[in-house]
Amino acid sequence: MKRFAPIAFATTIALFLQGCAGWQSALDPKGPAASELAWLIWFFTGLCAAVWVLVMIALALPLMMRPRERAEPLVIDADADNRKLRVVLTAVALTAVILVGLTLLSFFANRTLAAIGSDAALTIRVTGHQWWWEVRYEDATPSRILTTANEIHIPAGEPVRLLITSTDVIHSFWIPSLSGKLDLIPGRMNVLDIKADKPGVYRGQCAEFCGAQHANMGTFIIAEPREKFDAWWNDQLQPAAAPMSDEAKTGENLFLKRPCVMCHKIGGTPAGGTVAPDLTHIASRQTLAAGTLTMSRGNLAAWIADPQGIKPGSHMPVADLSGDELNAIVAYLEGLK
């Protein structure tokens, strides 16, 4: 039985360490900010563990020693008192050194994080809503300003500056594999600089309780090579594609006549709502409802038919649609890539 104890221990540790990897783990860094924070986490953890072990040893040793004969009352052992005083002073000094050292490490880590976006060429404004993310790509040319929702495309290997705020309650923007978390506060613009070392998809989450659907307020950072990112931006600036099939044309007419047009915008059409996500290229996104559903025809139909059943408390009302009308609108939105 003893032979299996090391194997069982190693297996248990391996299972626990599985939680340190993945696309939403602060211990699986994919960018300089996350790497700095992960190193800091491991160093703090290792040092605190070492201190704990030393304290436990210091407590255990006197308990394990044989008790000495009781000294005579009022007999002062000056040498013993001096030894104890030196031990206490040494422990206090080491504690002070450790605390000052950790403070300095945190200070220099913050300097490193602040330097990441010093030469950022791309600025993105991220606004938190209950419960989705509005994403606006800033540009000196007004015609190239782009607004999307929930997914943030960035060029891989380049620093990006995020200007983050909120329109309703306090949210918190956190992409664990790329950066630390930062709050989105109504009336205040905070700055978060990120950089992805290589192309990939990195999941994020609102990290501040913001209401009933806080857990379903996800986002995705999609890092791409610069050429692919530029092509994506240019495609997103184009107006919505005209519907090709009769069903999709019917869906467009229904969309423009129903309450959908009051909240959503679709470029190239009279739909100009600004209180809900821009749908100009909705079919090009990977998810629906801020990461709650994967993008598919069935999920798109389910979301339109019963948003409260999927995300209770969301501000999207239930549309009174027949089966044919629902299919027509889904056919139209499915073509918006």
Phi, psi and chi 1 to 4 in degrees:
 res  aa     phi    psi   chi1   chi2   chi3   chi4
   1 MET       -  -36.3 -162.3   68.0 -178.4      -
   2 LYS   -63.7  -29.0  -67.3 -177.9  178.1  180.0
   3 ARG   -65.3  -28.9  -68.6 -179.6  -59.5  174.3
   4 PHE   -86.3  -11.1  -64.3  102.2      -      -
   5 ALA   -61.3  -48.0      -      -      -      -
   6 PRO   -61.5  -37.3  -21.7   33.8      -      -
   7 ILE   -65.3  -43.4  -61.8  175.6      -      -
   8 ALA   -64.0  -40.6      -      -      -      -
   9 PHE   -63.9  -45.7  177.1   76.4      -      -
  10 ALA   -63.2  -40.0      -      -      -      -
  11 THR   -64.0  -41.9  -56.6      -      -      -
  12 THR   -62.4  -45.1  -57.5      -      -      -
  13 ILE   -62.0  -41.7  -66.0  -62.2      -      -
  14 ALA   -62.9  -39.2      -      -      -      -
  15 LEU   -65.3  -40.6  -70.7  174.2      -      -
  16 PHE   -65.2  -39.5  -84.0  112.4      -      -
  17 LEU   -70.1  -16.0  -70.0  176.5      -      -
  18 GLN   -60.6  -28.4  -70.5  -61.9  -47.2      -
  19 GLY   -73.5   -7.5      -      -      -      -
  20 CYS   -89.1   -2.6  -61.1      -      -      -
  21 ALA  -118.7  170.8      -      -      -      -
  22 GLY   116.3  173.4      -      -      -      -
  23 TRP   -82.4    1.2   65.8   -7.9      -      -
  24 GLN  -136.7   55.9 -166.1  170.9  -39.7      -
  25 SER  -131.8  128.1  171.8      -      -      -
  26 ALA   -69.9  -15.0      -      -      -      -
  27 LEU   -96.7    9.9  -59.0  179.1      -      -
  28 ASP  -126.8   67.0 -172.4   15.1      -      -
  29 PRO   -67.8  142.5   25.8  -33.6      -      -
  30 LYS  -127.7   14.3  -58.4  -62.6 -177.8 -177.8
  31 GLY  -155.0  165.8      -      -      -      -
  32 PRO   -63.0  -37.3   19.6  -31.4      -      -
  33 ALA   -65.4  -47.1      -      -      -      -
  34 ALA   -65.7  -36.0      -      -      -      -
  35 SER   -64.3  -41.4  -64.2      -      -      -
  36 GLU   -63.4  -42.9 -173.9   73.0   16.3      -
  37 LEU   -69.2  -39.0  -67.8  172.6      -      -
  38 ALA   -64.7  -42.1      -      -      -      -
  39 TRP   -61.1  -41.3  175.9   86.5      -      -
  40 LEU   -64.3  -41.8 -154.9   60.7      -      -
  41 ILE   -60.3  -49.1  -70.5  171.0      -      -
  42 TRP   -65.0  -39.0  -74.9  119.9      -      -
  43 PHE   -66.0  -47.1 -174.6   85.3      -      -
  44 PHE   -58.7  -44.7  -90.4   55.5      -      -
  45 THR   -63.3  -45.9  -58.1      -      -      -
  46 GLY   -64.1  -43.1      -      -      -      -
  47 LEU   -66.6  -43.8 -178.1   58.6      -      -
  48 CYS   -65.1  -35.7  -69.6      -      -      -
  49 ALA   -65.7  -41.8      -      -      -      -
  50 ALA   -63.5  -42.3      -      -      -      -
  51 VAL   -62.6  -43.2  169.8      -      -      -
  52 TRP   -60.4  -44.1 -178.5   83.7      -      -
  53 VAL   -62.5  -44.1  169.4      -      -      -
  54 LEU   -62.9  -39.8  -68.5  174.6      -      -
  55 VAL   -65.2  -41.7  170.2      -      -      -
  56 MET   -63.5  -38.5  -68.2  -60.1  103.0      -
  57 ILE   -65.0  -42.4  -68.3  173.9      -      -
  58 ALA   -63.6  -32.5      -      -      -      -
  59 LEU   -77.3  -34.5  -70.9  174.3      -      -
  60 ALA   -75.8  -35.5      -      -      -      -
  61 LEU   -58.1  -49.3  -75.6  176.8      -      -
  62 PRO   -62.6  -32.5  -22.9   34.3      -      -
  63 LEU   -70.1  -28.0  -63.9  175.9      -      -
  64 MET   -87.1  -17.8  -63.4  171.4   63.3      -
  65 MET   -75.4  149.2  -65.6  173.8   62.5      -
  66 ARG   -68.9  134.0  -67.9 -177.6  178.4  179.9
  67 PRO   -65.3  137.1   23.7  -32.6      -      -
  68 ARG   -81.3  165.3  -63.1  179.6  178.9  179.1
  69 GLU   -64.9  141.1  -67.0 -176.3    2.7      -
  70 ARG   -64.0  129.6 -165.3  177.9  -66.6  -89.1
  71 ALA   -72.9  159.9      -      -      -      -
  72 GLU   -64.3  143.9  -68.4  -64.9  -30.7      -
  73 PRO   -57.9  142.6  -20.2   31.0      -      -
  74 LEU    65.4   15.0  -58.8  178.9      -      -
  75 VAL   -91.8  119.9  174.3      -      -      -
  76 ILE   -97.8  124.4  -62.2  174.5      -      -
  77 ASP  -100.1   95.8 -172.3  -17.4      -      -
  78 ALA   -62.7  -39.7      -      -      -      -
  79 ASP   -63.6  -43.1  -68.7  -23.0      -      -
  80 ALA   -64.5  -41.2      -      -      -      -
  81 ASP   -63.5  -39.3  -72.7  -13.4      -      -
  82 ASN   -66.0  -39.8  -72.1  -26.7      -      -
  83 ARG   -62.1  -44.2  -73.7 -163.9  -59.4  -89.1
  84 LYS   -64.2  -39.2  -66.9  174.1 -176.8  177.2
  85 LEU   -63.6  -41.3  180.0   60.6      -      -
  86 ARG   -64.3  -38.4  -74.9 -165.0  -65.6  -90.4
  87 VAL   -62.4  -46.2  169.7      -      -      -
  88 VAL   -63.3  -45.9  171.5      -      -      -
  89 LEU   -63.4  -38.8  -68.7  177.4      -      -
  90 THR   -63.9  -42.3  -59.2      -      -      -
  91 ALA   -64.2  -41.3      -      -      -      -
  92 VAL   -63.8  -43.4  170.6      -      -      -
  93 ALA   -63.4  -44.4      -      -      -      -
  94 LEU   -63.0  -39.2  -73.2  175.2      -      -
  95 THR   -61.7  -43.8  -59.3      -      -      -
  96 ALA   -63.3  -42.7      -      -      -      -
  97 VAL   -62.5  -43.5  168.9      -      -      -
  98 ILE   -62.8  -45.8  -69.8  172.5      -      -
  99 LEU   -64.0  -43.0  -68.9  175.7      -      -
 100 VAL   -64.5  -41.7  171.1      -      -      -
 101 GLY   -61.9  -44.7      -      -      -      -
 102 LEU   -65.2  -37.4  -66.4  178.9      -      -
 103 THR   -63.0  -43.5  -58.8      -      -      -
 104 LEU   -64.8  -40.3  -70.3  174.5      -      -
 105 LEU   -61.1  -42.8  -76.8  174.6      -      -
 106 SER   -63.3  -40.2  -62.5      -      -      -
 107 PHE   -61.2  -49.4  170.8   75.8      -      -
 108 PHE   -69.3  -31.0  -72.8  112.9      -      -
 109 ALA   -64.8  -40.9      -      -      -      -
 110 ASN   -63.4  -37.2  -78.9  -33.0      -      -
 111 ARG   -63.8  -40.6  -69.9 -171.7   60.3 -178.9
 112 THR   -63.6  -42.7  -59.3      -      -      -
 113 LEU   -63.8  -40.6  -63.1  179.0      -      -
 114 ALA   -66.8  -27.2      -      -      -      -
 115 ALA   -80.7  -13.0      -      -      -      -
 116 ILE   -61.2  -43.1  -69.3  173.3      -      -
 117 GLY   -96.1   13.8      -      -      -      -
 118 SER   -63.4  -27.8   58.1      -      -      -
 119 ASP  -119.0   29.9   57.2  -12.7      -      -
 120 ALA   -66.4  129.2      -      -      -      -
 121 ALA   -94.7  -15.2      -      -      -      -
 122 LEU  -117.6  130.5  176.4   62.5      -      -
 123 THR  -120.0  129.9  -61.4      -      -      -
 124 ILE  -124.8  131.6  -57.0  173.8      -      -
 125 ARG   -97.8  120.5 -172.8 -176.0  -62.2  -97.9
 126 VAL  -112.8  123.0  179.4      -      -      -
 127 THR  -117.5  126.3  -56.1      -      -      -
 128 GLY   -87.0  135.6      -      -      -      -
 129 HIS  -128.1  162.1  -58.9  -93.1      -      -
 130 GLN   -85.0  107.1  -70.3  178.3  -49.9      -
 131 TRP  -132.3   80.5  -70.6  -85.2      -      -
 132 TRP  -157.6  169.9   60.8  -77.0      -      -
 133 TRP  -114.2  127.1  -52.9   92.4      -      -
 134 GLU   -94.4  130.2 -179.8 -177.9   -9.4      -
 135 VAL  -123.6  118.8 -175.7      -      -      -
 136 ARG  -122.3  121.6  173.3 -176.8  163.3  119.2
 137 TYR   -90.5  116.9  -66.9   76.9      -      -
 138 GLU   -81.7  149.0  -56.2  -70.1   -5.4      -
 139 ASP  -155.8  147.5 -164.8  -84.3      -      -
 140 ALA   -65.0  -24.8      -      -      -      -
 141 THR   -94.5  113.6  -55.7      -      -      -
 142 PRO   -54.3  -34.0  -27.3   36.1      -      -
 143 SER   -69.6  -13.4   61.6      -      -      -
 144 ARG  -102.2    4.4  -71.1 -167.4   58.2   78.8
 145 ILE   -70.7  130.8  -66.2  175.5      -      -
 146 LEU  -124.5  135.3  169.3   66.2      -      -
 147 THR  -121.3  126.1  -59.0      -      -      -
 148 THR  -131.6 -163.7   64.4      -      -      -
 149 ALA  -147.6  138.0      -      -      -      -
 150 ASN    72.1  -28.9  -62.4  -37.3      -      -
 151 GLU  -114.7  135.5  -67.0 -179.1    2.1      -
 152 ILE  -118.4  112.9  -55.8  175.4      -      -
 153 HIS   -90.5  135.1  -72.0 -114.0      -      -
 154 ILE  -138.3  155.3   63.2  172.6      -      -
 155 PRO   -77.0  129.4   24.4  -30.8      -      -
 156 ALA   -67.5  142.9      -      -      -      -
 157 GLY    80.4    5.1      -      -      -      -
 158 GLU  -124.6  141.1  -61.5 -178.7   26.4      -
 159 PRO   -70.4  143.7   25.4  -33.1      -      -
 160 VAL  -130.9  136.0  175.6      -      -      -
 161 ARG  -101.9  125.6  172.0  150.2  -68.3  178.4
 162 LEU  -105.4  126.3  -56.6 -179.1      -      -
 163 LEU  -102.1  114.7  -55.4  178.2      -      -
 164 ILE  -119.3  138.4   60.4  177.1      -      -
 165 THR  -153.2 -179.5 -171.8      -      -      -
 166 SER  -137.8  154.6  170.6      -      -      -
 167 THR  -104.2  -11.2   60.2      -      -      -
 168 ASP  -131.7  -75.3   36.4   49.5      -      -
 169 VAL  -119.7  178.5  -60.0      -      -      -
 170 ILE   -76.2  124.0  -63.9  176.6      -      -
 171 HIS  -112.0  175.6  -58.1  -81.4      -      -
 172 SER  -141.2  126.9 -173.4      -      -      -
 173 PHE   -94.9  123.4 -171.9   83.8      -      -
 174 TRP  -144.9  117.3 -169.6   27.6      -      -
 175 ILE  -114.3   90.4  -49.9  -68.3      -      -
 176 PRO   -53.9  -35.7  -25.3   35.2      -      -
 177 SER   -76.4  -11.4  -66.1      -      -      -
 178 LEU  -120.1  -27.3  -62.9 -178.7      -      -
 179 SER  -163.4  174.5   69.4      -      -      -
 180 GLY   -82.2  177.6      -      -      -      -
 181 LYS   -90.8  152.3   63.4 -177.2   70.8  169.9
 182 LEU  -146.6  136.8 -171.1   62.3      -      -
 183 ASP   -75.3  147.1  -74.8  -10.3      -      -
 184 LEU  -105.1  114.8  -66.4   79.0      -      -
 185 ILE  -116.3  128.9  -58.3  173.0      -      -
 186 PRO   -55.6  133.0  -24.6   34.3      -      -
 187 GLY    80.8    2.6      -      -      -      -
 188 ARG  -133.4  139.7  178.1 -177.2  176.4   88.6
 189 MET  -107.0  113.2 -170.8   68.3   69.9      -
 190 ASN   -99.0  159.2  -73.9  -24.9      -      -
 191 VAL  -120.1  130.0  178.1      -      -      -
 192 LEU  -132.1  123.1 -179.4   65.9      -      -
 193 ASP  -102.2  130.7  -63.2  -41.3      -      -
 194 ILE  -130.9  161.7   64.9  172.0      -      -
 195 LYS  -157.2  130.3  179.4 -178.7  177.4 -177.9
 196 ALA  -100.6  125.9      -      -      -      -
 197 ASP   -64.5  -33.6  -71.2  -26.7      -      -
 198 LYS  -148.2  163.7   57.6 -176.7  179.9 -179.8
 199 PRO   -58.9  147.7  -25.2   35.1      -      -
 200 GLY   165.1  176.2      -      -      -      -
 201 VAL  -114.9  124.8  178.9      -      -      -
 202 TYR  -123.1  124.0  -51.2  100.7      -      -
 203 ARG   -88.6  143.6 -166.3 -176.7 -168.7  -78.0
 204 GLY  -128.5  175.2      -      -      -      -
 205 GLN  -153.7  145.4  179.3   68.8   42.1      -
 206 CYS   -65.9  127.4  177.4      -      -      -
 207 ALA  -109.9   16.2      -      -      -      -
 208 GLU  -130.1  124.3  178.2   79.1   22.8      -
 209 PHE   -56.4  122.4 -178.6   73.5      -      -
 210 CYS  -128.6   11.9   55.8      -      -      -
 211 GLY   136.9 -172.4      -      -      -      -
 212 ALA   -59.0  -35.4      -      -      -      -
 213 GLN  -104.6   28.3  -69.7  -59.3  -43.2      -
 214 HIS   -54.0  -41.8  158.9   70.4      -      -
 215 ALA   -68.1  -21.0      -      -      -      -
 216 ASN  -104.6   37.2  -72.5  -35.7      -      -
 217 MET  -118.9   71.7 -170.2  174.0  172.4      -
 218 GLY   -97.2  168.8      -      -      -      -
 219 THR  -149.8  164.8 -174.3      -      -      -
 220 PHE  -132.7  131.3  -69.6   87.4      -      -
 221 ILE   -97.6  121.6  -63.1  -76.4      -      -
 222 ILE  -112.1  104.6  -58.5  172.9      -      -
 223 ALA   -91.5  129.2      -      -      -      -
 224 GLU  -133.3  157.9  -55.6  165.9  -52.0      -
 225 PRO   -57.9  151.3  -23.4   33.7      -      -
 226 ARG   -53.5  -42.3  167.9   53.5   78.6  165.7
 227 GLU   -62.8  -42.5  -61.5   77.1   13.0      -
 228 LYS   -69.2  -36.7 -169.5  173.5 -179.5  179.9
 229 PHE   -64.6  -45.8  169.6   76.4      -      -
 230 ASP   -60.9  -40.8  -70.6  -21.8      -      -
 231 ALA   -64.0  -41.1      -      -      -      -
 232 TRP   -61.5  -45.1  171.8   84.5      -      -
 233 TRP   -60.3  -45.8 -168.6  -24.3      -      -
 234 ASN   -62.7  -38.8  -69.8  -31.4      -      -
 235 ASP   -65.4  -40.3  -72.3  -17.9      -      -
 236 GLN   -68.1  -24.2  -65.7  -70.6  -52.4      -
 237 LEU   -75.8  -15.6  -71.6  170.4      -      -
 238 GLN   -73.5  149.3  -58.6  -56.7  -47.2      -
 239 PRO   -66.0  166.8   24.1  -33.4      -      -
 240 ALA   -60.6  143.6      -      -      -      -
 241 ALA   -67.2  140.6      -      -      -      -
 242 ALA   -69.6  139.8      -      -      -      -
 243 PRO   -64.4  142.3   22.5  -32.1      -      -
 244 MET  -100.5  -44.7  -57.7  -60.8  -67.6      -
 245 SER   -85.3  160.8   67.2      -      -      -
 246 ASP   -62.4  -38.7  -69.2  -20.6      -      -
 247 GLU   -63.7  -41.7 -174.8 -179.1   36.6      -
 248 ALA   -67.3  -37.1      -      -      -      -
 249 LYS   -64.1  -39.5  -68.4  177.0 -178.4  177.9
 250 THR   -63.7  -39.9  -59.9      -      -      -
 251 GLY   -63.2  -38.8      -      -      -      -
 252 GLU   -62.8  -45.2 -179.1 -175.1   32.6      -
 253 ASN   -61.3  -42.1  -69.1  -30.0      -      -
 254 LEU   -64.5  -41.9  -73.9  168.1      -      -
 255 PHE   -59.3  -41.7 -174.6   94.2      -      -
 256 LEU   -77.1  -13.3  -62.8  175.5      -      -
 257 LYS  -103.2  -14.2  -67.7  177.3 -179.5  178.2
 258 ARG   -98.4  172.6  -66.1  -55.8  177.7   96.7
 259 PRO   -59.3  -15.0  -26.0   35.5      -      -
 260 CYS   -52.1  -38.5  -40.4      -      -      -
 261 VAL   -68.1  -19.4   72.8      -      -      -
 262 MET   -76.4  -23.0  -56.6  -60.0  -65.8      -
 263 CYS  -112.5  -34.8  -60.9      -      -      -
 264 HIS  -103.8  153.5  -65.8  -77.3      -      -
 265 LYS  -111.8  139.4  176.4 -177.8  177.6 -179.4
 266 ILE  -132.4  112.1  -64.3 -179.1      -      -
 267 GLY   -58.1  136.1      -      -      -      -
 268 GLY    89.2    2.0      -      -      -      -
 269 THR  -129.5  168.1   75.1      -      -      -
 270 PRO   -66.7  -11.3  -22.8   34.3      -      -
 271 ALA   -67.4  116.3      -      -      -      -
 272 GLY  -134.3   25.8      -      -      -      -
 273 GLY   -64.3  149.8      -      -      -      -
 274 THR  -126.2    3.1   58.1      -      -      -
 275 VAL   -94.9   -2.9  -61.6      -      -      -
 276 ALA  -136.4  169.3      -      -      -      -
 277 PRO   -56.9  143.8  -28.1   36.3      -      -
 278 ASP   -69.5  129.5 -171.9  -51.0      -      -
 279 LEU  -107.1   12.8  -57.2 -177.6      -      -
 280 THR   -54.1  -39.4  -55.5      -      -      -
 281 HIS  -130.9   42.7  -62.0  -75.3      -      -
 282 ILE   -60.1  -34.8 -178.1  174.7      -      -
 283 ALA   -71.4  -11.8      -      -      -      -
 284 SER   -85.0   -6.4   67.6      -      -      -
 285 ARG   -86.0  157.9  -61.5  170.4 -167.3  160.2
 286 GLN   -84.6  -23.8  -62.9 -176.6    8.4      -
 287 THR  -137.0  169.9   64.4      -      -      -
 288 LEU  -120.8  156.4  -71.1  164.9      -      -
 289 ALA    54.8   47.7      -      -      -      -
 290 ALA    57.1   51.0      -      -      -      -
 291 GLY    83.1    5.0      -      -      -      -
 292 THR   -75.2  -37.8  -54.1      -      -      -
 293 LEU  -128.5  145.6  -59.2  170.9      -      -
 294 THR   -74.2  150.2   56.1      -      -      -
 295 MET   -72.4  119.4  178.6   62.6   69.3      -
 296 SER  -159.9  164.5   68.7      -      -      -
 297 ARG   -62.4  -42.9 -177.7 -177.5  179.5   91.4
 298 GLY   -64.7  -43.7      -      -      -      -
 299 ASN   -68.3  -34.7  -75.5  -21.0      -      -
 300 LEU   -63.2  -44.0 -168.9   55.8      -      -
 301 ALA   -65.1  -41.0      -      -      -      -
 302 ALA   -64.8  -40.5      -      -      -      -
 303 TRP   -65.3  -41.8  175.6 -118.5      -      -
 304 ILE   -69.5  -40.9  -64.0  171.1      -      -
 305 ALA   -71.3  -37.8      -      -      -      -
 306 ASP  -148.3   69.0 -173.3   16.9      -      -
 307 PRO   -62.9  -31.7   22.4  -32.8      -      -
 308 GLN   -72.5  -26.0  -62.8  -55.9  -45.5      -
 309 GLY   -73.1  -27.1      -      -      -      -
 310 ILE   -92.1  -40.1  -65.2  170.8      -      -
 311 LYS  -137.6   75.9 -153.7  165.9 -177.7  176.5
 312 PRO   -56.1  132.6  -23.3   33.9      -      -
 313 GLY    94.2   -7.4      -      -      -      -
 314 SER   -65.9  157.5   66.0      -      -      -
 315 HIS   -84.2    1.4  -62.1  -53.2      -      -
 316 MET   -81.7  119.4 -178.3  169.0  170.3      -
 317 PRO   -76.8  162.6   28.9  -34.1      -      -
 318 VAL   -78.6  125.8  176.9      -      -      -
 319 ALA   -88.2  136.4      -      -      -      -
 320 ASP   -85.7   91.8 -175.9   16.0      -      -
 321 LEU  -126.3  143.1  -61.0  170.3      -      -
 322 SER   -78.0  170.8   67.3      -      -      -
 323 GLY   -60.2  -42.1      -      -      -      -
 324 ASP   -66.7  -39.7  -70.0  -20.7      -      -
 325 GLU   -66.5  -40.2  -70.4  173.5  -26.2      -
 326 LEU   -62.2  -45.3  176.1   61.1      -      -
 327 ASN   -63.0  -36.6  -73.8  -29.5      -      -
 328 ALA   -67.4  -44.1      -      -      -      -
 329 ILE   -65.9  -40.0  -69.7  177.9      -      -
 330 VAL   -62.7  -41.3  170.1      -      -      -
 331 ALA   -60.5  -38.1      -      -      -      -
 332 TYR   -68.2  -49.2  170.3   55.3      -      -
 333 LEU   -66.4  -31.7  -64.7  177.9      -      -
 334 GLU   -63.4  -22.9 -151.7  177.1   17.8      -
 335 GLY   -90.4   -1.9      -      -      -      -
 336 LEU   -88.1   82.3  -58.4 -179.2      -      -
 337 LYS  -114.1      -  -63.7 -176.0  177.6  179.5
